[in-house]
Amino acid sequence: MYQIFLVIFFVALTGCETIKSMKQDVGTLSDNLFASSSSEQDTLNAYEKAQEAYAEASKMREQTTPLNAQQRSVWAELESEYQKLVAHPELAMEKESIFSENTLAENIMTQSLEFIELTAKAD
């Protein structure tokens, strides 16, 4: 009987800790999702860096006349993301989605680099 009491006590104790930590995790997650922790200066810097990266990729695009399928795919995605950024510069530091770690500006920089690398490999 004593052993059953101890088992129930420890299960209840760890269950309370689990619920408490789960509440903290959910609270932290909601704070991260809905908080605007980036300043206007950070947003402006990210926007400018994304513009620079796109400009470099655009130069490579102009120099490369026939694009292969992979280059066209990356370029189409890059152009779409860049148009979204130009239309809404304030979204530069916003995450693409709840499941994404990267911001819109980071995605543009990554895709620009990927396009430049693909173009360099093709030459």
PyRosetta script that sets phi, psi and omega in degrees:
from pyrosetta import init, pose_from_sequence

init()
pose = pose_from_sequence("MYQIFLVIFFVALTGCETIKSMKQDVGTLSDNLFASSSSEQDTLNAYEKAQEAYAEASKMREQTTPLNAQQRSVWAELESEYQKLVAHPELAMEKESIFSENTLAENIMTQSLEFIELTAKAD")
pose.set_psi(1, -42.4)
pose.set_omega(1, 179.5)
pose.set_phi(2, -61.7)
pose.set_psi(2, -39.8)
pose.set_omega(2, -179.8)
pose.set_phi(3, -66.1)
pose.set_psi(3, -39.6)
pose.set_omega(3, 178.8)
pose.set_phi(4, -63.9)
pose.set_psi(4, -42.1)
pose.set_omega(4, 178.0)
pose.set_phi(5, -60.1)
pose.set_psi(5, -44.3)
pose.set_omega(5, 179.0)
pose.set_phi(6, -63.2)
pose.set_psi(6, -42.6)
pose.set_omega(6, 179.4)
pose.set_phi(7, -62.2)
pose.set_psi(7, -47.0)
pose.set_omega(7, 179.9)
pose.set_phi(8, -63.1)
pose.set_psi(8, -40.8)
pose.set_omega(8, 179.4)
pose.set_phi(9, -60.5)
pose.set_psi(9, -47.8)
pose.set_omega(9, -178.9)
pose.set_phi(10, -67.8)
pose.set_psi(10, -37.5)
pose.set_omega(10, 177.3)
pose.set_phi(11, -64.7)
pose.set_psi(11, -44.3)
pose.set_omega(11, 179.0)
pose.set_phi(12, -64.0)
pose.set_psi(12, -41.5)
pose.set_omega(12, -179.7)
pose.set_phi(13, -63.6)
pose.set_psi(13, -47.3)
pose.set_omega(13, 179.8)
pose.set_phi(14, -69.3)
pose.set_psi(14, -32.0)
pose.set_omega(14, 176.5)
pose.set_phi(15, -63.6)
pose.set_psi(15, -40.4)
pose.set_omega(15, 178.1)
pose.set_phi(16, -64.4)
pose.set_psi(16, -42.0)
pose.set_omega(16, 178.3)
pose.set_phi(17, -64.0)
pose.set_psi(17, -39.2)
pose.set_omega(17, -180.0)
pose.set_phi(18, -64.4)
pose.set_psi(18, -44.5)
pose.set_omega(18, 179.4)
pose.set_phi(19, -64.5)
pose.set_psi(19, -41.6)
pose.set_omega(19, 179.3)
pose.set_phi(20, -62.9)
pose.set_psi(20, -45.9)
pose.set_omega(20, -179.7)
pose.set_phi(21, -68.4)
pose.set_psi(21, -33.1)
pose.set_omega(21, 178.2)
pose.set_phi(22, -65.7)
pose.set_psi(22, -40.3)
pose.set_omega(22, 177.4)
pose.set_phi(23, -62.2)
pose.set_psi(23, -40.5)
pose.set_omega(23, 178.7)
pose.set_phi(24, -65.2)
pose.set_psi(24, -42.7)
pose.set_omega(24, 179.5)
pose.set_phi(25, -62.7)
pose.set_psi(25, -43.8)
pose.set_omega(25, 179.1)
pose.set_phi(26, -64.9)
pose.set_psi(26, -40.4)
pose.set_omega(26, 177.6)
pose.set_phi(27, -62.9)
pose.set_psi(27, -44.0)
pose.set_omega(27, 178.5)
pose.set_phi(28, -64.2)
pose.set_psi(28, -42.6)
pose.set_omega(28, 179.3)
pose.set_phi(29, -61.5)
pose.set_psi(29, -45.7)
pose.set_omega(29, -179.5)
pose.set_phi(30, -66.7)
pose.set_psi(30, -36.4)
pose.set_omega(30, 176.4)
pose.set_phi(31, -63.0)
pose.set_psi(31, -41.8)
pose.set_omega(31, 179.9)
pose.set_phi(32, -68.1)
pose.set_psi(32, -35.7)
pose.set_omega(32, -177.6)
pose.set_phi(33, -72.4)
pose.set_psi(33, -39.2)
pose.set_omega(33, -170.3)
pose.set_phi(34, -108.1)
pose.set_psi(34, -0.4)
pose.set_omega(34, 179.3)
pose.set_phi(35, -87.7)
pose.set_psi(35, 140.6)
pose.set_omega(35, 175.6)
pose.set_phi(36, -103.2)
pose.set_psi(36, 83.1)
pose.set_omega(36, -173.7)
pose.set_phi(37, -83.5)
pose.set_psi(37, -12.1)
pose.set_omega(37, -178.7)
pose.set_phi(38, -88.3)
pose.set_psi(38, 139.8)
pose.set_omega(38, 179.9)
pose.set_phi(39, -84.8)
pose.set_psi(39, 170.4)
pose.set_omega(39, 178.7)
pose.set_phi(40, -63.2)
pose.set_psi(40, -36.4)
pose.set_omega(40, 179.7)
pose.set_phi(41, -65.8)
pose.set_psi(41, -41.0)
pose.set_omega(41, 177.0)
pose.set_phi(42, -62.0)
pose.set_psi(42, -41.9)
pose.set_omega(42, 179.8)
pose.set_phi(43, -64.1)
pose.set_psi(43, -43.8)
pose.set_omega(43, 179.0)
pose.set_phi(44, -63.1)
pose.set_psi(44, -43.6)
pose.set_omega(44, 178.3)
pose.set_phi(45, -61.7)
pose.set_psi(45, -43.7)
pose.set_omega(45, 179.1)
pose.set_phi(46, -63.9)
pose.set_psi(46, -40.8)
pose.set_omega(46, 178.9)
pose.set_phi(47, -61.8)
pose.set_psi(47, -45.0)
pose.set_omega(47, -179.5)
pose.set_phi(48, -65.6)
pose.set_psi(48, -40.6)
pose.set_omega(48, 178.1)
pose.set_phi(49, -64.5)
pose.set_psi(49, -40.0)
pose.set_omega(49, 178.1)
pose.set_phi(50, -65.0)
pose.set_psi(50, -39.1)
pose.set_omega(50, 177.3)
pose.set_phi(51, -62.7)
pose.set_psi(51, -43.7)
pose.set_omega(51, 179.1)
pose.set_phi(52, -62.2)
pose.set_psi(52, -44.4)
pose.set_omega(52, 179.7)
pose.set_phi(53, -63.0)
pose.set_psi(53, -42.5)
pose.set_omega(53, 179.1)
pose.set_phi(54, -64.9)
pose.set_psi(54, -39.1)
pose.set_omega(54, 179.3)
pose.set_phi(55, -61.9)
pose.set_psi(55, -41.5)
pose.set_omega(55, 177.6)
pose.set_phi(56, -63.7)
pose.set_psi(56, -44.4)
pose.set_omega(56, 178.9)
pose.set_phi(57, -65.1)
pose.set_psi(57, -36.6)
pose.set_omega(57, 179.0)
pose.set_phi(58, -64.8)
pose.set_psi(58, -38.6)
pose.set_omega(58, 176.0)
pose.set_phi(59, -61.4)
pose.set_psi(59, -44.1)
pose.set_omega(59, 178.1)
pose.set_phi(60, -63.1)
pose.set_psi(60, -37.6)
pose.set_omega(60, -179.9)
pose.set_phi(61, -63.3)
pose.set_psi(61, -41.4)
pose.set_omega(61, -179.9)
pose.set_phi(62, -66.6)
pose.set_psi(62, -33.2)
pose.set_omega(62, -179.1)
pose.set_phi(63, -78.6)
pose.set_psi(63, -22.2)
pose.set_omega(63, -177.0)
pose.set_phi(64, -105.7)
pose.set_psi(64, 105.9)
pose.set_omega(64, -176.8)
pose.set_phi(65, -75.7)
pose.set_psi(65, -63.7)
pose.set_omega(65, 179.4)
pose.set_phi(66, -85.9)
pose.set_psi(66, 120.8)
pose.set_omega(66, 177.7)
pose.set_phi(67, -97.7)
pose.set_psi(67, 141.6)
pose.set_omega(67, 174.8)
pose.set_phi(68, -81.1)
pose.set_psi(68, 175.4)
pose.set_omega(68, -174.1)
pose.set_phi(69, -60.7)
pose.set_psi(69, -41.6)
pose.set_omega(69, -178.9)
pose.set_phi(70, -66.4)
pose.set_psi(70, -41.2)
pose.set_omega(70, 178.1)
pose.set_phi(71, -64.4)
pose.set_psi(71, -42.4)
pose.set_omega(71, 178.7)
pose.set_phi(72, -61.4)
pose.set_psi(72, -41.2)
pose.set_omega(72, -179.6)
pose.set_phi(73, -63.3)
pose.set_psi(73, -48.3)
pose.set_omega(73, 180.0)
pose.set_phi(74, -64.6)
pose.set_psi(74, -41.2)
pose.set_omega(74, -179.1)
pose.set_phi(75, -64.7)
pose.set_psi(75, -41.8)
pose.set_omega(75, 179.5)
pose.set_phi(76, -61.9)
pose.set_psi(76, -43.1)
pose.set_omega(76, 178.7)
pose.set_phi(77, -66.5)
pose.set_psi(77, -41.9)
pose.set_omega(77, 179.0)
pose.set_phi(78, -62.0)
pose.set_psi(78, -45.5)
pose.set_omega(78, -179.6)
pose.set_phi(79, -62.2)
pose.set_psi(79, -41.8)
pose.set_omega(79, 179.0)
pose.set_phi(80, -61.7)
pose.set_psi(80, -46.7)
pose.set_omega(80, 179.5)
pose.set_phi(81, -63.9)
pose.set_psi(81, -40.6)
pose.set_omega(81, -178.6)
pose.set_phi(82, -66.4)
pose.set_psi(82, -40.6)
pose.set_omega(82, 178.0)
pose.set_phi(83, -62.2)
pose.set_psi(83, -37.7)
pose.set_omega(83, 177.0)
pose.set_phi(84, -63.4)
pose.set_psi(84, -41.2)
pose.set_omega(84, 179.8)
pose.set_phi(85, -67.3)
pose.set_psi(85, -42.5)
pose.set_omega(85, -179.9)
pose.set_phi(86, -64.2)
pose.set_psi(86, -38.8)
pose.set_omega(86, 179.6)
pose.set_phi(87, -68.4)
pose.set_psi(87, -32.7)
pose.set_omega(87, -177.6)
pose.set_phi(88, -137.5)
pose.set_psi(88, 77.5)
pose.set_omega(88, -178.2)
pose.set_phi(89, -59.7)
pose.set_psi(89, -25.6)
pose.set_omega(89, -179.2)
pose.set_phi(90, -67.9)
pose.set_psi(90, -12.6)
pose.set_omega(90, 179.6)
pose.set_phi(91, -88.8)
pose.set_psi(91, 5.4)
pose.set_omega(91, -175.5)
pose.set_phi(92, -56.8)
pose.set_psi(92, -36.9)
pose.set_omega(92, -177.4)
pose.set_phi(93, -98.8)
pose.set_psi(93, 4.4)
pose.set_omega(93, 179.8)
pose.set_phi(94, -81.5)
pose.set_psi(94, 143.0)
pose.set_omega(94, 176.2)
pose.set_phi(95, -70.0)
pose.set_psi(95, 145.2)
pose.set_omega(95, -178.7)
pose.set_phi(96, -60.2)
pose.set_psi(96, -42.9)
pose.set_omega(96, 178.7)
pose.set_phi(97, -153.5)
pose.set_psi(97, 176.3)
pose.set_omega(97, 179.0)
pose.set_phi(98, -62.0)
pose.set_psi(98, -32.9)
pose.set_omega(98, -174.5)
pose.set_phi(99, -89.7)
pose.set_psi(99, -7.2)
pose.set_omega(99, -176.2)
pose.set_phi(100, -95.1)
pose.set_psi(100, 141.7)
pose.set_omega(100, 175.3)
pose.set_phi(101, -88.7)
pose.set_psi(101, -24.4)
pose.set_omega(101, -173.8)
pose.set_phi(102, -89.3)
pose.set_psi(102, 149.1)
pose.set_omega(102, 174.4)
pose.set_phi(103, -87.2)
pose.set_psi(103, 171.2)
pose.set_omega(103, 179.0)
pose.set_phi(104, -60.3)
pose.set_psi(104, -43.8)
pose.set_omega(104, 179.7)
pose.set_phi(105, -63.5)
pose.set_psi(105, -41.4)
pose.set_omega(105, 178.7)
pose.set_phi(106, -64.0)
pose.set_psi(106, -39.1)
pose.set_omega(106, 178.0)
pose.set_phi(107, -64.0)
pose.set_psi(107, -40.5)
pose.set_omega(107, 178.6)
pose.set_phi(108, -64.5)
pose.set_psi(108, -42.9)
pose.set_omega(108, 178.9)
pose.set_phi(109, -64.5)
pose.set_psi(109, -41.1)
pose.set_omega(109, 179.4)
pose.set_phi(110, -65.3)
pose.set_psi(110, -45.5)
pose.set_omega(110, -180.0)
pose.set_phi(111, -66.8)
pose.set_psi(111, -36.2)
pose.set_omega(111, 176.9)
pose.set_phi(112, -62.4)
pose.set_psi(112, -45.8)
pose.set_omega(112, 178.4)
pose.set_phi(113, -62.4)
pose.set_psi(113, -42.2)
pose.set_omega(113, 178.9)
pose.set_phi(114, -62.1)
pose.set_psi(114, -42.4)
pose.set_omega(114, 178.8)
pose.set_phi(115, -64.1)
pose.set_psi(115, -43.4)
pose.set_omega(115, 179.7)
pose.set_phi(116, -62.5)
pose.set_psi(116, -42.8)
pose.set_omega(116, 178.7)
pose.set_phi(117, -64.2)
pose.set_psi(117, -42.8)
pose.set_omega(117, 178.6)
pose.set_phi(118, -62.7)
pose.set_psi(118, -40.7)
pose.set_omega(118, -180.0)
pose.set_phi(119, -67.7)
pose.set_psi(119, -40.5)
pose.set_omega(119, 178.9)
pose.set_phi(120, -65.2)
pose.set_psi(120, -38.2)
pose.set_omega(120, 178.3)
pose.set_phi(121, -67.0)
pose.set_psi(121, -35.2)
pose.set_omega(121, -177.3)
pose.set_phi(122, -70.6)
pose.set_psi(122, -27.3)
pose.set_omega(122, -179.0)
pose.set_phi(123, -77.9)
pose.dump_pdb("model.pdb")
